[in-house]
Amino acid sequence: MQPDPWAQWLAFSARFTPGASPSGIAQNASSFAPFADLSERFNAAARAYFDGAANAPAAAAAQSFGDSLRELFSEIQLPWNLSAGTGGAPPMFTPNSPALGASRESQLRAQRMAEAWRRIEEAQRRLQRFGADAVREAAATFAAGLAAAPPQAPSAEALHKLYGTWIDCAEDAYARAAHGEPFCNALADYVNASSEWRKELQAGIEHSAKLLDLPTRSEINTLTQRLMAVEHELRALREQSRPEAAATPQRAPQRVPRKKAKP
Amino acid sequence: MTNNSFSALAALAAATPGAAGCSEREMVRQSGKVKLYRYRPIARPSVSTPLLIVYALVNRPYMMDLQEDRSLIRGLLNEGLDVYLIDWGYPDGADRFTTLADYLDDHLAGCVAHILEAQHLDALNMLGVCQGGVLSLCFSALQPQRIKNLITMVTPVDFHSPADLLSKWARRIDIAAWVGDGNVSGDVLNQLFLSLMPFRLTQQKYVDLLAANPDRAGAENFMRVEQWIFDSPDQAGAAFREFVTWFYQENRLAQNRLEISGRKVDLRTLRVPVLNLIGKRDHLVPPAASLALKGLVGSRDYTALEFDLGHIGMYISARAQHEVPASIAKWLAAR
């Protein structure tokens, strides 16, 4: 007797469901929940496709399947959306407002942070659009391929293969976007704005630390650089004292360049 | 829900991968966080000159010796090679100003000097892997008298090849601002690497794993690799900034414009035999990025071997176990 593929997929999806296991194993599987949910929904969409394919033209059923996948994967959390997001710290100051009084430096810093945060969010939105466009393109390609050569029978293997085909389509579409200049620019804008935001945040923390007479990162960096310069000189002296040193090209002892103290 | 339904998760939950290397070895040198290991021989020596493996800074080197049946190092030992490995350690805040010159002139040169002195040799064989291959090329060009044969494995040389997505992304980023005065988080780099193929790397591989319903051994194999992938050291800030700027952004090595501590790194001066091992399906280091080496080195004894494998597959796939160590040993034995 042939196994029921739907039952197999339901069992497969249920493996990831937290709390479903009497032995508590599923608690260890909670990290699988996000993509397990996707698997389950993929299964549902595939079942709808196979049911629909029996009663409708193949192209229409494939199109419907592609549309549901597009919707399903539009929610995918791409890595650049994980570190910061629209739910993060709101801008505290309006950029370009005049900075006045004794706290002028702090106001300017806060304005720069607000501006950097605005750019982070703007870049994230652009990246999300690229992701959504890639999924839409992938769905169209997937549906077209499915309409041209629909699977013969809804076996578990066929479903798994369909999933693999979908991932191939998604990666191909994503790669086309990711290699493009607009995507590269958006990613660079995101990283660069994040760097600026972090730099201003660090400066603010250093300022507070100085007021409390706490050691700052800049001070520790200065000490580290002095220590490294001494180590380099010591190593160079040791090298010079080795008999074979003359025959081996060595770099000149160097001083670690001092960096400007942070504001 | 049957017991079988949970077997895959049970195997994963019970997996105790312990991915820290499987072959017997001895630490023979330590300088700060950097350790040099020598592996115990398990076969009759076939090549008298020792082989030093220089791994990348961005991942941990135990990938070279993950488990008995997935170990490039074990394969090399089985071929009768005398194998050393550098472990760069985990840089911390005190290492933020460590430069590429420090890695090359202090750490790598120190390990090479130790081996040469201990074995009363003038030169050794070097195997550079990925970013470690770039370091090996630089070292070999700067100190060619210390290298007998050079092997590069999944090593980028031309960082501006068309398929190099990482390079395209890196070129527009303000690296100095990103690094600042600190180190670069390994976790952040992992997010970047996952972004290269997000659907495959964050979804499909887990679905495939569970669909395959692995037994305990299969689950442990998977978990070892998983542990390695996400066991990513932070990167010493100064060295990272230099590496991205000089290689990814400015492509200085391929354009013969690289200088380290005032000394030119000219690959044309590299006249020792060179073996270049390439993964045809490598998404991190596209084949074209490695193949460019042929036109850049001065060596007349240059061999490129392409394997139908991906980046990680070059170390741990079953096919790699059969083909890669044997290819290396055969090539070395002929020289």
Interface residues (C-beta under 8 A of the other chain):
Chain A: A11 F12 A14 R15 F16 A20 S21 P22 S23 I25 A26 N28 A29 F32 F35 L38 S39 F73 I76 L78 P79 W80 L82 S83 H160 Y163 G164 I167 A170 E171 Y174 A175 A178 H179 C184 N185 L187 A188 V191 N192 S194 S195 E196 R198 K199 Q202 R217 S218 I220 N221 T224 Q225 M228 R235 T248 P249 Q250 R251 A252 Q254 V256 K259
Chain B: M1 T2 S5 F6 A8 L9 A10 L12 A13 G93 A94 R96 F97 T98 A101 D105 D106 L142 Q143 Q145 L165 K168 W169 R171 R172 I173 D174 A177 W178 G180 D181 G182 V188 Q191 L192 L194 S195 L196 M197 P198 F199 R200 T202 Q203 Q204 Y206 V207 L210 A211 I260 S261 G262 R263
